[in-house]
């Protein structure tokens, strides 16, 4: 039977990390936590569960997650965030795959997001497919921060399995707004580096289309009040991203 390392990166995750660690006890042959020098009780909780706890300065999601992979003793890894928990169906699937020595090179599954206590089952929030279980000799973390993803070798065999990864995302609307303010800054900079342009019309059109697509076409309306909040904030984030891109374009013109 193949052994499995569960790998987690953390920073001030005392509210989430114990739930995550407890959820994988039955499938993990090893749990690795790479922490970014938390100032709360994250380290204390991890050491209580006898995990391989290490610390390194955070220099990007991709860099930190790849660094955590290098700490794992096993080539098969399940990578989780501290606010994620595999549900019982997903855990059973992973157990079966271990017994079969993981016949494919990687496995994806759906992520189900919890927003302020409500499970969100529509819009772009579900099914939120993630590849998090793989043979690390065949792939590693890539993408562009903070939107990291596992990049597998071209010849890799990938299967999708049953079960959900439960994601306890935001505890308040304020937290959501703070997060997307950070992400829109990064996204605007990425678009600017690709020589993309923006103006008020583009920002307005893109944000309105984002809302209508998520709320009506992808059925965010069926998630009730929080479905509306998520779709409205997603539209607003799109608007802000294009305004930030417009400012970058203007500043670049002035500096010429």
N, C-alpha and C positions, 0 to 999 in steps of 0.2 A: 504494500500500500504506500502510495506517495505521501510524503509529509507536507504539511501546509503551514506557511508562516502568514499570520495576519499582521499587516503593517499599517500604522496609524501615525499621522503627524498632528501635533497639538500646539495650542497656545491659549492659556487661560480657559481650559475646558472643564472646570470642576463641575459644571452643571450637567455635562453630557458624558464624560469619559467612563464613568463607572457602568452606566447602562450599556455602553458599547462593549466594554471588556467582558461583562457578564454574558452578553449575548453570544459570544463566539467561543466560549470555554469548551464546548463539546466538539468543535471542528478544528481548533487551532492546536498544532503541535508546538507552536512558538508564537508569542505576541511581541512585536517590536513597536515601541513608541519613541518617535523622534520629536522632542519638544523644543520649542523656540524660547526657552528660558521664561516659562510661565511665572507669574507673580502670585497666583492663587494656589489652591490645593491640588492642582493637577498632578504634580510629582508625588505627593503623599498618597494619593488615591492609586496611582499606577504601581507604586512600590508595594502597596498593600496586596495587590493582585499578582505580585511576583513576575512582572513583565520585564523584558529587556528594555530598560529605560535609558535613553541617551539624549543629549542636548547639543544643539548646534544653532548658531545665529541664522535667522530666517533671511533668505536672499531670493525668494521667489517660490511659488508653489511647485513648479516643475523641478527646480533644482533640489528643493527639500524632499520631495517625494522620491526622486531618483536616489538621493543620498540615503533615504530610509531603506530602499530596496537593497542597497549594498550591505546593510546591517543584517539582513535576513540570512539565516543559515540554509534555508531550503529554496530550491529553484521555483517551486510553485507558491504563488503569493495571492492573497486576497487583500486588496488595498481599500481601507475605509477611512472616512472622516470621523471625527469624534462624535459628531451628531447623527451618525447613521447606525442602523441596526438591521441585520437580515431577519426577515420574518421566518416563521416555522417552516413554510413550504420551501423557501430558498435554502435554509439550513439543511433540510432533508436532501435536496438536490445535490448540494455540495458534498454531503456525506456519501451519497451513492457514487459520485464522480471520483472521490478519493478511493473507494473500494475498487473502482474500475481503472485506477491509475491514470485518470484524466485522459481519455482517448483523443481529445482535441488539443489544440495549442492554447486556446483562450475561450472564455465564456462571458457572455453579456447577460444582463437581466434588467428588468424594469425597476425604476426608483419611484417610490410613492412619497410625495412631499406633504409634510404636516405644517400648516400655516396657522399660527396662533391657536392651536388646538384642533383645527379642522383638517381632515384629509382631503387634498385637492385632487380630483380625478378627471379633470378636463383641461382645456386650453393647452398650452405647450408644456404644462407641468406634469402631464401623465399621458401615455407612458414615457417616462424620461429615461430612455435606454442608456445603460452604462456598461462599459467593459472594465471589470475590476478584478477578474480572476484569470490569471494567465501564467504561462511558463516564462519566466523572466529571461531565459536564454533566447527567447523569440521576440521580445518587445520591451519597451520602456516608456516612461512618460515623455510626452512631447506637447505640441500645440503652441499656444502663446498665452502667457500669464495674463489674467488669472484663469483663463479658460483652458485648463490642462486636459489632456486626454492620453490614453495609452495608444501608442503607435506600434503595431505589430509588423513583423517582417512580411514582405509581399506574399510569400508562399504559405503563410500561417493558416491553419484551419480553425475557424471560429464558429461556435454554436451559441444559440440563445436558449436559456433555461428558464424553467418556471420559478415563480416566487417574486417577491418584491423586496427591495432594499428600502427600509423605512427611514426617511430623512426628516428629522425634526429641525426645520429650517430657521424660521424667525419667531422670536418670542414677543415682538412688538412691531408695530408699523414704523416706529422711529428707527428701529434697528434695520429694517428693510430699506428705508430711505438712505440711511448712512451708507449701507453697503452698495446700493446702486449709484450713489454719488461717486464712490470710489471707482466702481467698474466703468461708469460712463467716461470718466477721465482717461482711463486706460484705453477704452475702445476708441475714443476720439483721437487719441495720440496715434493709435495703430492705423486708423483711417487716414490721418494726416500724412503719415509716413508712406502711405500707398498713393499719395497725391490725389485723394478724393476731395471733392468740394462740397460746400453746404451753403444754404441761405435760408431765410425764414420760410419760404414756400416749401422747400424740401423738408425742413424740420416739421412743419405742420402736417404736410401730406404723409410723411413716414409715420408720425405718431398716431394720426387718425386711422390709417390703415392697420397699424399694429393693434389698436383697440378693437376695431371691428373684426379683424381676423381672429383674435384670441377670444373675444367675448361671444361673438355670434357664430362664426364659421367653425371654430374649434370648441364651441359649447361651454365656454367659461361661465355662461349664464346659469348653467345647471349647478354650479358650486355656491350659489346664493350670494350672501353679502360679501364674504371673503373672495369669492370668484370675481365679483365686480372690483373689489379693492386691488386684487392682483393685476387684473387686466388694465385698470386705470393707471396704476403705478408703473406697469411695464410700458404703457404708452407714454407716460410722462418721462420715463427714463430715456426712451427713444428720442423724444423732443430735446431733452437736455444734452444728450450725446451729440446731436447735430448742431445745437447752439455752441457747444464747446468746440466742435470742429470748425464752425464758422469763425470763432474767435482766433483759433490757431491759424486759419487761413489769412485773416486780416493782419495779425501780428507779423506773419511771414512777409506779407506784401509791404508793410511799413518798414521792415528791416532791410529791404532791398536798396 
